[in-house]
Amino acid sequence: MLETAAKAVRSRFFESLDKLTTAIDTALNHISIPKVSNYF
């Protein structure tokens, strides 16, 4: 039972980590492109 709970927590953690990574990638794509072009 404890193992099942650990798996559930782990999968939930990685799922939210995945969403966070996607959100960061999206944000960086929106932010970094204008900033980079400002230097050139």
C-alpha positions as CSV (number, residue, x, y, z in Angstrom):
1,M,0.0,0.0,0.0
2,L,2.8,2.4,0.8
3,E,4.5,1.5,-2.5
4,T,1.3,2.4,-4.4
5,A,1.1,5.7,-2.6
6,A,4.7,6.5,-3.4
7,K,4.1,5.7,-7.1
8,A,1.0,7.9,-7.1
9,V,3.0,10.8,-5.5
10,R,5.9,10.2,-7.9
11,S,3.7,10.2,-11.0
12,R,1.8,13.3,-9.8
13,F,5.1,15.0,-9.2
14,F,6.5,14.2,-12.6
15,E,3.2,15.2,-14.3
16,S,3.4,18.6,-12.6
17,L,7.1,18.8,-13.4
18,D,6.3,18.1,-17.0
19,K,3.7,20.9,-17.1
20,L,6.1,23.2,-15.4
21,T,8.8,22.5,-17.9
22,T,6.3,23.1,-20.8
23,A,5.3,26.4,-19.2
24,I,8.9,27.5,-18.8
25,D,9.7,26.5,-22.4
26,T,6.7,28.5,-23.6
27,A,7.6,31.5,-21.4
28,L,11.2,31.4,-22.6
29,N,10.1,31.3,-26.2
30,H,8.0,34.4,-25.7
31,I,10.6,36.2,-23.6
32,S,14.0,35.3,-25.1
33,I,13.3,35.9,-28.8
34,P,12.6,39.7,-28.4
35,K,15.5,40.1,-25.9
36,V,17.9,38.3,-28.3
37,S,16.9,40.4,-31.2
38,N,17.4,43.6,-29.2
39,Y,21.1,42.8,-29.0
40,F,21.6,42.5,-32.7
